[in-house]
Each structure stands twice: as structure tokens, then as C-alpha cells.
């Protein structure tokens, strides 16, 4: 059970994990764009592979400390389902958003770019919003249903797949949208596009949680005597 003394450690882990996740996503996007010679497919593939590997490691390393949410949508669902104390929701989200912004700045520093930026990359439209809802719904479904020993691998693999089957390249994370707003790079998103993405992601999180509840619904238990009675042949009076 969480104690007050655990809170700084948990918040530090959430901020650190989200910072490193965004540094991985943005930094690998910058590197991929530089090395791909204008081939966007190769750049996206490199970005995907780095994200999959980095996400797996971050969940494995920091999961035992804080749960490795790195995502306000995940924290919100966990809070609503009792997996995260409700009093920790706002601190968790604040740590994630702060970490996401630091992650963008860290990526820029590593590549000798201007630290403070705002993205000009417009990502908007019905298809993009549907894609974000689908990506986030799938992510929550995987998180809620994956065996504990496999959650890191399954989440990382799902995100890798969703990079390619969604039109939005699967942000699936309001903190990621927020952090990527501060990078005018391959992985960026313009500030005007962020609200639509966040709304779609939160809707997707609710859908994913709802699907999990439907799949988890238990059918009424039938006793052995009732089953025997129902299976025996009817006898006419």
C-alpha cells in the first residue's frame, strides 16, 4: 500500500520515465530524419523500433516503482478502476506533463538544436482523431488484460504495431501530445492540433476500459444439481 513517503519517489519515477520516453521518441525521430535521405517510411520505421525498445525497458525498470504509466489517460483509467489512489491522479499527471516537456528539451540538447521550440506540424482531421481513439483504446485494453509478467512486452509490441496501422502514428498519450508540441521536428505536433488529439485519446481510453469490463463480465454460476437437471430428459406426466 502506498505511503506518503513513497510519493516523491513515485512522482520522480513517472517524470523520469515520461522524460526518457519523449527523448526516445523525439530524438530517434530527429536521427531518423537525418539519416533516411528523405525516405519517410525508413524514418518512421527507425522511430518505431527505437520507441518499442525504449518503452519496453522503461516499463521493466520503472514499473515496480510507480506503475510506469507515463500517460495521463492510463493514470485516469487506473484511478477510476481503483488501481491508483485518486489523490495521486493530479500529481501523477503533473509529473508526466513536466517530464514530457523536459524530454523534448533533452532531445534537442543532444542534437544541438534550439532547446525551446514549438512545432508547426499540423496533425488534424477526422481520420487522425479516430486513429488516436483506436490507438488509445487498444493500449488500455492491452494494459488491463495483459498478464503482469508480459505487460511490458505486450504494450511495446502494440505501440509498435499501432505506429503503422493508425493514421496518426499512435500517440495514444496526452503527455506525448503535450511534449511533442515543444519540438518542431519529425515527431512534433502543432499546439493547435493537441486539443483534438487529447480529446480523442481520452475517449479512446474510456472505450478501452469499457471493452475490458465487457470482456470481464462473469456469467452466473450454475450449480452441479441445476446443470444435471437441465441436461436430463424431460418426463411426461
N, C-alpha and C positions, 0 to 999 in steps of 0.2 A: 504494500500500500504506500502511496506517495506521502512524503512528509514535507513540511515547509523547507527544511534544509536541502531537500532534493531539487527544489525548484530552480535555483540558479544553474545547477549542473544540467538539468533538462533543457532549459532555455538556451544555454550556451551550445549544447549539442544540436538543437534544432537550428539555431542561427548558423553554426559552423557547417552543418550538413547542407543547408539550403545555399549558403555562400559557395561551397565547393561544387554543388550541383550546377549552379548557374555559371560558375567559372568554367566548368567542363563543357556545358552546352555552348556558351558563347565563345570560349577560347578555341574549342575544336571547330566551330563554325568559321572563325577567322582564319585558322590554319588551313582548313579545307578549301576555303575560297582562294587562298594564296597559292595553293599547290595544285588545284584542279584544272588550271588553264582555261577557266570559263565553263567547264563541264559541270552544270548544276547537279546532275544525277550523281556524279562522283563525289561532289562536295557534300550532298545530303547523305550519301552512304557513309562517308567518313564521320560526319557529325553524328549519325545514328550509332555507329559502332562505339565511338567514344562515350556517348551518353549511356548506352546499355552497360558497358563495362564499369563506368564510374558509378552509376546508380546502384548496381549490384554491390559493389564494395562499400558504398556509403551506408546502405541498409544493413549489411552484415556488421559493420564496425560500430555504427551508432544506434542501431535498433535496440540493443539491450539497455542503452542509457535513457533514451527519450521516446522510443517507438518509431523513430525515423519517419515521421510524417512528411516533413519538408513541403507541406502543401496545405493551405487553409481549408480546401474542400475536404480533404481527408480528416483534418482535425475537427471540422464541424460535424461530419458524419459520426466520427468516433465519440464526440461529446454527446450527440443526440442518442447514440446507442449505448451509452454508459461506459465506453472504453477509455474515455478521457474525462476526468472531473471537469464539470462545467466552469468552475472557477479558473481553470487553466487555459480555456479556449482563447480568450483575448491575449494573454501573454504569449501563447504559442504562435498565434497569427502575427503578432507584432514582431516576434523573433524571426519568423520566416520571411516577412517582408523586408526587414532590416538586412537579414542575411542575403536575400536575393539582390538587393541593391549593391551590397558590398561585393558580391560575386561578379557582377557586371564590371565594377571598377577594377577588381583584381585581374580579370581577363584583359582589360585594356592596358593595365600596367605591365603585364607580362609581354604584351606585343608592342610596347612603346607607342601606344595610341593616346589620344587625349582622354583623360580619365572621365571627365564629366561630358556626357553626350545625351542626346535624345534621338530616338530612332525616327526615321522618315519612312519606314517600310509599312505601307498600308496593308492590313490583313482584315478584310471586312466582307460582308455579304452573307446571304442565307446559307450557302454551302459551307462556308467556313464555320459559321455558328453551329450548324448541325454536326459538322465534323468534331468540334470541340465537345459538344454534348455527348456524342457517341464515344469519343476517346475517354472522357472522364467517367462516364457510366461504366465502361468496360474496366477501367482502372479500379474503381471502387468495388466492382464485382470480384475482381481478382484478389484484391486485398482482403475482402471479407470472407472469401471462400477458400483461399489457398491454405494448405497445411502450414503450420508455423515454421516448420523446418525448410519449406520451399518458397516462402513468400518472397524473399529477395530475388531469387532466380526467376520466378514467375512474373513478378512485377517488371523486372528489367526486360525480359523477353517480350512481354505485352507492349511496353512502351516502344521497343524496337520495331515491332510489327506495326504499331499504330503510326509511327513516323511515316510509313509508306502507304497504309490503306486509308488514311484520312487526308482530306484536302488541306487541313490546317497544319499538318506535320505534328499533330498531337502535343500541344502544350499541356493540356489536361491538369492545369495547376495555376490558380490565381497568382501565387507568388512568382511563378515563372513568367507569367504575362507582365507582372509588375516589374520584375528585374530586367527583363529583356527590353522593356520600354526605354531603359537607360543605355542602350547600346545600338548605335547606328551601324549595324554590321549584318552579316548573313542571317543571324538568328534573331534580329531585332523585331520589334513591333511598335508601330506609332502610338503615341499616347491616346489619340482619338479612337484607335481600334481596341484598346484594352477593355473598356466597359462592356462591349459586346461579347468579348471572349470570356470575361469573368462571369457574366450572367449565364452564358451557355454552359460553362463549367459547373457552376452551382446547380443548374437544372440537371445536368448530367449526373452529378453526384447524388442528387435526390432520386433519380431514376435507377441508378445502380444499386443504391441502398434498398429501394423498393423491390427490385427484382430479387435481390438476395433474400428479402423477407418472404417473398412468394415461394422461392425455391426451398426455403427452410420451414415452411408451414407443415405441421405434422398432421397426418390423418388420424382420426380417432382410433384408439386401440380396441381390438376385438378380442374378447376372451376366447379361450380354447373351447369352452362349452358353447358359446354363441357360434363359433366357426363350425363346430360339429353339427349343431342343429341346422345351420343354413345349408350344409353340404349333404345332409341325409335326405333320402327321397321322401316326398310327401305321401301321406297315408290317407286315403279317402275314408270319410266317416261311414 
